[in-house]
Amino acid sequence: MEMRLAKSSTRPFIAALAVLALLCHQRGGFSQAPTTPAQLLAAAKSWGYQLQNVDPDEIAAAPYDMLVVDYSRDGSNEEVLSAEEVSKLKIKPDGEPRVVLSYLSIGEAEKYRYYWKWYWGWFFGLLAPSWRGNQNSEWRGNYGVRYWEDDWKKIIFSGDNSYLERIVKAGFDGVYLDKVDEYVDMAKANPNARADMIAFVQQLAARARALKPGFLIVPQNGEGLLTEQPYRAAIDGLGKEDLLFGEDKEGKANDPASISENVARLKLLTAERKPVFVVEYLDDPKEIERSRKRLEGYGFIPYFADRALDSMRIGDLPEPGRKPGKK
């Protein structure tokens, strides 16, 4: 009898604890702060992007939740960031951790990189490897690549001391893959260019996560591939340039139909709780503010920069406590 009374007397207390736990769960009282790179990426509300004139001390002072930088100060092998410098970047000024991704071009070769041989540009390219394509007319020294060829894959991710392995060893949380949209330009040369780019990213992701579990894969552009679920499954987020402006001319508003189509594709990713980071190359403060509100309304994370990406702007952060998509 006494035992029954003791048990029954605890029921109101247990019920109260259950209600309290439910309330705390709903309000985030018992939720843990994000700690893993994937959790930090998913929770990011701001980001910064700089590829030239990389100074780790200056960039470390930026308040952003996620950073994209080159793994080298000037792109060369002599100026590669050390593990200590990358570690410094991974801590925000307030002491909280953040994600740091290394830029990695997979659809173009860059002649200032460690892997480039000086004679590849001689004799009208006759001494160049079979994977090297035409030079980018807008960015001299950058060459399109036949990324489906094994020798290019060896340079980027599958060979000994590959570009990817160097980035992993430096301590980066992941890679920010540029020129994924090269498959569009290579479609005439290769009818399977689209599928081959998806396979390339999947293979790179598998290799990266074998080297470092939880390593992040964030492509830039190539949003046309997001309609493929296996591709979305291989990546952790996406960066998008020129969503609102600059497709045809610097600073010119994009066609509304193009914007709508791209937003619909990008939302395939945010629907899976994977972030979309948008960079617009704008200078006018009023246009920046209008664009920021519009991009946040889509649920995307905006950043505004000069196209040279030679410095990091500060001051485009959302208001405290406001999440993308909420006004």
C-alpha positions as CSV (number, residue, x, y, z in Angstrom):
1,M,0.0,0.0,0.0
2,E,2.8,2.4,1.0
3,M,4.6,1.6,-2.3
4,R,1.5,2.3,-4.3
5,L,1.1,5.6,-2.6
6,A,4.8,6.5,-3.2
7,K,4.5,5.7,-6.9
8,S,1.2,7.6,-7.4
9,S,2.6,10.6,-5.6
10,T,5.4,10.9,-8.1
11,R,3.1,11.0,-11.1
12,P,2.4,14.7,-11.0
13,F,6.1,15.4,-10.6
14,I,7.0,13.2,-13.6
15,A,4.2,14.8,-15.7
16,A,5.5,18.3,-14.8
17,L,9.0,17.3,-15.9
18,A,7.6,16.0,-19.2
19,V,5.7,19.2,-19.8
20,L,8.9,21.2,-19.0
21,A,11.0,19.1,-21.3
22,L,8.5,19.6,-24.1
23,L,8.5,23.3,-23.6
24,C,12.3,23.5,-23.5
25,H,12.5,21.4,-26.6
26,Q,10.1,23.7,-28.5
27,R,12.0,26.8,-27.4
28,G,15.4,25.3,-28.0
29,G,16.3,25.2,-24.3
30,F,17.8,21.8,-24.4
31,S,19.2,22.0,-28.0
32,Q,23.0,21.8,-28.3
33,A,25.0,24.4,-30.2
34,P,26.2,23.2,-33.6
35,T,29.7,21.8,-33.4
36,T,30.5,19.7,-36.5
37,P,31.3,21.3,-39.8
38,A,28.0,20.0,-41.3
39,Q,26.0,21.4,-38.4
40,L,27.8,24.8,-38.5
41,L,27.3,25.0,-42.3
42,A,23.6,24.2,-41.9
43,A,23.2,26.8,-39.2
44,A,25.2,29.6,-41.0
45,K,23.4,32.9,-41.4
46,S,26.3,34.9,-43.0
47,W,29.3,34.3,-45.2
48,G,32.4,35.9,-46.7
49,Y,34.3,35.2,-49.9
50,Q,37.9,36.3,-50.8
51,L,40.3,34.7,-53.2
52,Q,43.1,37.3,-53.8
53,N,45.3,39.2,-51.3
54,V,44.5,36.6,-48.7
55,D,45.8,37.7,-45.2
56,P,44.7,35.3,-42.6
57,D,44.9,37.8,-39.8
58,E,42.7,40.3,-41.5
59,I,40.2,37.7,-42.7
60,A,40.0,36.1,-39.2
61,A,38.6,39.4,-37.9
62,A,35.5,39.0,-40.2
63,P,32.4,38.1,-38.2
64,Y,30.9,35.7,-40.8
65,D,29.7,32.2,-40.0
66,M,31.3,30.7,-43.1
67,L,34.3,31.7,-45.1
68,V,35.5,30.8,-48.6
69,V,39.2,31.6,-49.3
70,D,41.9,30.3,-51.5
71,Y,44.3,27.8,-49.9
72,S,47.2,30.0,-51.0
73,R,47.8,33.7,-50.5
74,D,48.4,34.2,-54.2
75,G,47.5,30.8,-55.7
76,S,51.1,29.6,-55.8
77,N,52.5,26.6,-53.9
78,E,55.0,28.8,-52.1
79,E,52.3,30.9,-50.4
80,V,50.0,28.0,-49.2
81,L,48.2,28.7,-45.9
82,S,49.6,26.7,-43.0
83,A,47.5,24.5,-40.8
84,E,47.9,27.1,-38.0
85,E,46.6,29.9,-40.2
86,V,43.6,27.8,-41.3
87,S,42.9,27.0,-37.7
88,K,42.9,30.7,-36.9
89,L,40.3,31.3,-39.6
90,K,38.0,28.7,-38.1
91,I,37.4,30.8,-35.0
92,K,35.2,33.9,-35.2
93,P,36.2,37.1,-33.2
94,D,33.6,36.2,-30.6
95,G,35.3,32.8,-30.0
96,E,32.6,30.7,-31.7
97,P,33.6,28.2,-34.4
98,R,32.9,28.7,-38.0
99,V,33.3,26.8,-41.3
100,V,36.2,27.5,-43.6
101,L,36.1,26.2,-47.2
102,S,38.9,26.2,-49.7
103,Y,38.3,27.3,-53.3
104,L,39.0,24.6,-55.8
105,S,38.4,25.0,-59.6
106,I,37.5,21.6,-61.1
107,G,36.3,22.8,-64.5
108,E,39.2,25.0,-65.4
109,A,43.0,24.7,-65.0
110,E,44.9,27.7,-63.8
111,K,48.4,28.3,-65.0
112,Y,49.6,29.8,-61.7
113,R,48.8,26.6,-59.8
114,Y,51.5,24.1,-58.6
115,Y,50.4,21.4,-61.1
116,W,50.9,23.6,-64.2
117,K,53.9,22.8,-66.4
118,W,55.6,25.8,-68.0
119,Y,55.6,24.2,-71.5
120,W,51.9,23.4,-71.7
121,G,51.3,26.8,-73.3
122,W,54.0,26.6,-75.8
123,F,53.7,25.9,-79.6
124,F,50.0,26.7,-79.6
125,G,49.3,24.1,-76.9
126,L,50.9,21.2,-78.8
127,L,52.7,20.1,-75.7
128,A,49.7,20.4,-73.4
129,P,48.0,17.4,-71.9
130,S,44.9,15.9,-73.7
131,W,42.6,17.2,-71.0
132,R,43.5,20.9,-71.5
133,G,40.8,22.8,-73.5
134,N,40.6,26.4,-74.7
135,Q,41.6,29.4,-72.8
136,N,38.9,31.5,-71.0
137,S,38.8,34.7,-72.9
138,E,37.6,36.6,-69.8
139,W,40.1,35.2,-67.4
140,R,43.5,34.8,-69.2
141,G,45.6,31.9,-68.0
142,N,42.5,29.8,-67.2
143,Y,41.8,26.9,-69.5
144,G,38.7,24.7,-69.7
145,V,39.4,21.0,-69.0
146,R,38.0,17.7,-70.2
147,Y,37.3,16.8,-66.6
148,W,36.2,13.3,-67.4
149,E,39.8,12.3,-68.3
150,D,41.7,10.3,-65.7
151,D,44.8,12.5,-65.7
152,W,42.8,15.5,-64.7
153,K,41.1,13.5,-61.9
154,K,44.5,12.5,-60.7
155,I,45.6,16.1,-60.3
156,I,42.4,17.1,-58.5
157,F,41.5,14.2,-56.3
158,S,42.6,10.7,-57.2
159,G,46.4,10.9,-57.5
160,D,49.1,10.9,-54.8
161,N,49.3,14.3,-53.1
162,S,46.4,15.6,-55.1
163,Y,45.1,19.1,-54.9
164,L,42.2,17.8,-52.7
165,E,44.6,16.0,-50.4
166,R,46.7,19.2,-49.9
167,I,43.6,21.0,-48.9
168,V,42.5,18.3,-46.5
169,K,46.0,18.3,-44.9
170,A,45.9,22.1,-44.4
171,G,42.9,21.6,-42.1
172,F,40.0,23.1,-44.2
173,D,36.5,22.0,-43.4
174,G,35.6,21.4,-47.1
175,V,35.9,22.6,-50.6
176,Y,34.1,25.3,-52.7
177,L,34.1,23.8,-56.2
178,D,34.2,26.4,-59.0
179,K,33.5,25.9,-62.7
180,V,31.1,23.0,-62.1
181,D,29.1,24.6,-64.9
182,E,31.9,23.8,-67.4
183,Y,29.7,20.9,-68.4
184,V,27.6,23.4,-70.4
185,D,30.6,24.5,-72.5
186,M,31.8,20.9,-72.9
187,A,28.4,19.6,-74.1
188,K,29.4,19.8,-77.8
189,A,32.7,18.0,-77.3
190,N,31.1,15.4,-75.0
191,P,27.4,14.3,-75.2
192,N,27.8,12.9,-71.6
193,A,29.3,16.1,-70.2
194,R,26.5,16.7,-67.7
195,A,26.5,13.1,-66.4
196,D,30.3,13.2,-66.3
197,M,30.3,16.3,-64.1
198,I,27.9,14.7,-61.7
199,A,30.1,11.6,-61.5
200,F,33.2,13.8,-61.1
201,V,31.7,15.6,-58.0
202,Q,30.4,12.3,-56.6
203,Q,33.9,10.7,-56.9
204,L,35.6,13.7,-55.5
205,A,33.2,13.8,-52.5
206,A,33.7,10.1,-51.8
207,R,37.5,10.5,-51.9
208,A,37.3,13.6,-49.7
209,R,35.2,11.9,-47.1
210,A,37.5,8.9,-47.1
211,L,40.4,11.2,-46.3
212,K,38.4,13.1,-43.7
213,P,35.0,12.0,-42.6
214,G,32.5,14.9,-42.6
215,F,34.4,16.9,-45.2
216,L,32.1,19.4,-46.9
217,I,31.4,19.6,-50.6
218,V,29.9,23.0,-51.7
219,P,29.8,23.6,-55.5
220,Q,29.5,27.0,-57.0
221,N,26.9,27.5,-59.8
222,G,25.9,24.6,-62.0
223,E,22.5,24.8,-60.4
224,G,21.0,22.9,-63.4
225,L,22.4,19.8,-61.9
226,L,20.3,20.1,-58.8
227,T,17.4,18.4,-60.5
228,E,19.3,15.2,-60.0
229,Q,18.8,13.7,-56.6
230,P,22.1,11.7,-56.5
231,Y,23.9,15.0,-57.1
232,R,22.1,16.8,-54.3
233,A,22.9,13.8,-52.0
234,A,26.6,14.2,-52.7
235,I,26.8,17.9,-51.7
236,D,26.3,19.8,-48.5
237,G,25.2,23.2,-49.9
238,L,25.7,25.4,-53.0
239,G,27.1,28.8,-53.9
240,K,25.5,30.8,-56.6
241,E,26.9,33.9,-58.4
242,D,24.8,36.5,-60.1
243,L,21.4,35.2,-59.2
244,L,19.7,38.7,-59.5
245,F,22.3,40.7,-61.4
246,G,25.1,40.3,-63.9
247,E,24.2,37.4,-66.1
248,D,24.5,39.5,-69.3
249,K,26.2,42.6,-68.1
250,E,27.8,43.8,-64.9
251,G,25.2,45.4,-62.6
252,K,22.3,44.7,-65.0
253,A,19.2,43.0,-63.5
254,N,18.7,39.5,-64.8
255,D,15.7,38.4,-66.7
256,P,12.8,37.6,-64.3
257,A,12.2,34.3,-65.9
258,S,15.8,33.3,-65.5
259,I,15.7,34.3,-61.8
260,S,12.5,32.3,-61.2
261,E,13.9,29.2,-62.9
262,N,17.1,29.4,-60.9
263,V,15.4,30.1,-57.6
264,A,13.2,27.0,-58.1
265,R,16.3,24.9,-58.7
266,L,18.0,26.3,-55.6
267,K,15.0,25.6,-53.4
268,L,15.3,21.9,-54.2
269,L,18.4,22.1,-52.0
270,T,17.0,24.3,-49.2
271,A,14.0,22.0,-49.1
272,E,16.5,19.4,-48.0
273,R,17.9,21.8,-45.3
274,K,21.1,22.4,-47.2
275,P,22.1,26.1,-47.4
276,V,22.4,28.2,-50.5
277,F,25.0,31.0,-50.5
278,V,24.5,33.8,-53.0
279,V,27.1,36.3,-54.0
280,E,26.1,39.4,-55.9
281,Y,28.6,41.8,-57.3
282,L,27.0,45.1,-56.4
283,D,28.2,48.5,-55.1
284,D,25.2,50.7,-54.6
285,P,24.1,50.5,-50.9
286,K,20.4,50.8,-51.7
287,E,20.5,48.1,-54.3
288,I,22.5,45.9,-51.9
289,E,19.8,46.4,-49.2
290,R,17.0,45.6,-51.6
291,S,18.8,42.5,-52.9
292,R,19.7,41.3,-49.4
293,K,16.0,41.4,-48.3
294,R,15.0,39.7,-51.5
295,L,17.6,36.9,-51.2
296,E,16.8,36.3,-47.6
297,G,13.1,36.1,-48.6
298,Y,14.0,33.2,-50.8
299,G,15.7,31.6,-47.8
300,F,19.3,32.1,-49.2
301,I,22.3,33.6,-47.5
302,P,23.6,36.7,-49.3
303,Y,27.1,38.3,-49.6
304,F,28.0,41.3,-51.7
305,A,31.5,41.7,-53.2
306,D,33.6,43.2,-55.9
307,R,34.1,40.7,-58.7
308,A,37.9,40.7,-58.2
309,L,37.3,39.1,-54.8
310,D,40.4,40.8,-53.5
311,S,39.0,42.0,-50.2
312,M,36.3,41.0,-47.8
313,R,33.4,43.4,-47.2
314,I,32.1,43.8,-43.7
315,G,28.7,45.2,-42.9
316,D,26.2,43.1,-44.9
317,L,25.3,40.9,-42.0
318,P,21.6,40.4,-41.1
319,E,20.1,42.1,-38.1
320,P,20.7,40.2,-34.8
321,G,18.3,37.3,-34.4
322,R,16.9,37.6,-37.9
323,K,17.2,34.4,-40.0
324,P,17.2,34.3,-43.8
325,G,13.6,34.5,-45.1
326,K,12.3,36.5,-42.2
327,K,11.7,40.2,-42.2
